[in-house]
Amino acid sequence: MFTLPKLAYDLTALEPVISARTMEFHYNKHHQAYIDNLNKMIIGTELENMSLEEIIVKTGGQPDKQGIFNNAGQHFNHDFFWQSLCPVVKNSGPSQAAVEALNKDFGSLDKFKTEFIAAAGSLFGSGWVWLVKEADQLKIVKMFNADNPIAHGFKPVLGLDVWEHSYYLDYQNRRLDFASAVLEKVINWEFVAKNILS
């Protein structure tokens, strides 16, 4: 059975970019609910002893397994999102190797940031914006609802939650401001660099 992963920081650590109040709902309520629902759906089935990634791949694209896929996908997505973040005081910026990789595929770090933030703003409805690797190329993809890179054979590098529950208490309808603040101030660039280089 799956459990809520422990964060590497406390609920106040991302303030003022993401408030403790948002974290209380987003991490403790929303993420926990996806895990609880997933566990209920897979108990006693062939999926019960599979890894999260195996469940996502096995159930992706199957209408009769959509509920399982959604909850497994959201568990994976949120766990990856929490690891993609770090407190403002620990944000050292991207490593030279990460910058070089982003420069190669986007032209510059600033162009990557502009494209990533624009993708967050242009995704209609709820979903995720991802920086992914396909072979040796980095690219930005928008995915709706609980969809995620591993369901499509991509390697996730950086994920941003643009469901309203991730930002509405702090930013109301200003999704672009949320995306910009997260990208500029609380991205865990060590985690991103590790994903780029692995």
ABEGO torsion letter per residue (X at the ends): XBBBBBBABBAAAAOAABBAAAAAAAAAAAAAAAAAAAAAAABGBAAAABBAAAAAAAABGBAAAAAAAAAAAAAAAAAAAAAABBBAAABAEBBAAAAAAAAAAAGBAAAAAAAAAAAAAABBEBEBBBBBBBEABBBBBBBBEABBAAAAGBBBABBBBABAAAAAAAAEABAAAAAAAAAAAABBAAAAAAAAAX
